[in-house]
Amino acid sequence: MSFDPMDARVQDELERFRGEWKQIAYERDGEKEPLDEEQGWEPRTTFTDHEFVVTLADGSVPIRGTYRIDPTQDPKTVDWSDTIGEDAGQTLLAIYSLEGDRLTFCAAYPGLERPSGFRTRQGQVLRVFVREPSER
């Protein structure tokens, strides 16, 4: 099957992505919660139709970009294309799971193959988010 961004499944999944998400777990290169420069970040990611913005606890925005999902794959795939940040101009190939108010994704570093499972190996990062309640 060829990818169609207007497919109803893609549109339904984009609707589920929209909103603000708080990171609750992080794994990199096979290490859960690695001690590094990300300590204290408390990142929140806001998704709109095809864009995302990562905001840290201090209000700074280290990463912004676009994303493309394909919920017809198994596992579901997402391509992150950063427009600002350390990986600006590059695309990170990832897989994701979106169950209720919990979003998990595992991404490869730029230039590496898409992960096949939700455990990291060298050159991969996994992040788990929960949806923040809306203020409506």
N, C-alpha and C positions, 0 to 999 in steps of 0.2 A: 504494500500500500504506500502511495506517495503522501508526503506530508502536505496538509492543507491547513494554513493558519486560520481559515474561516470555518473549518469543521466545527460542528456544534460541540463536540467533546473538548476542543481547544478553548472555545469561547466560555464554556461552563467552568473549565479549570481556571481560566484567567480570572473569572469572577470570584472563585474561591481563594486565589492568591491575594486579591486586592485587600489593602489594609496595612496595619502596623503589627509587626511581629517582634517579640523579645527573644533573644538568644538565651537558651538554658543549658546547653551542652556544646562541647567543642572537642574535636579530636584532630590531630595532625600527625602525619608520618607514622601512624601506628601507635601513637601515645595519646591517651585520654587526658584532657585538661593539661596540656603541656605548659610548663612554666616558661613564659616568654613575655615579649613586649605587649601582648594582648591582655595581660592581667589588668583588671580595673576598667576595661573598655565598656562593659555592659552594653553591647551593641543592640540597636533596634533597627530593623529593616522595614521600610515602607515600600509597598508594591502598588503601582498603578497598572494600567493595561499592559505595557511592555517595558516599563522603566522601574528601576529600584534605586533607593537611596539608603545608605547605611549611616546612621547617626550614633555617635558615642555619648557616654554619660556627660561629658563636658560640653556637648552641643556641636562638636566639630563633625564634619562630614569627610571621612577618609576615602570612601568609595561611592561611586555613582555609576550607573550604566543602564544597559538594556538587557532584556532576557527574552528567550524564545523557548517555549515548552512544547513537548510532544507527549501527551498523555496516552497515545495509542501504542507506545512502545512498552516492553516489559523487560526491565523496569522502566518507568517513565523517565524521559530525558529533559534536561534543561541546559541551554547554552547561555552562559553569563558573558557579556561583553562589556568590560569596564571602560567608561569614558573618562573617569578621573580615578586616581589612586595608583598604587604600586604596579598594577597590571594594566594600566590604561592602554587602549589600542589592541589588546589581546582578548581572545575568547577562551574561557575555561569550560571544558566539557564536563557535564555532571549528570547524575541520576538523582531523582527525588521521590519522596513519598509524602503525600498530603492526606492525612487522616483526621477528619474533624478539625480541631483547632491546633494541630501539631504538624509542623513542616520539618522534614529532614532532608538534607541534601548532602551528597558526597561528590566533590569536584576534584578533577585532576589539575595540577599546576599547568600553566600555559605550555602548549606544545606536546603534552602527554596524552595518552589514550584515555577515553572515558572510563571511569570505574565501572566494575560489574556488580559490586555489592556494597553494603552499608557498613563496612569496616575499612579503615584506611591502611594503605601501604605507603612506602616511601613515595613522596610526590603527590600526596592527596590530602584533602582536608574534608572533615565532616562537621556539619553544624546542625543543631536541633533548635527549633523555635516554637514558641506558643503564641497564639494570636492574642494581641492586647485587646481588651474590651473597647468597643467604640464609644465615643462620648455623645452618641445620638440620643 
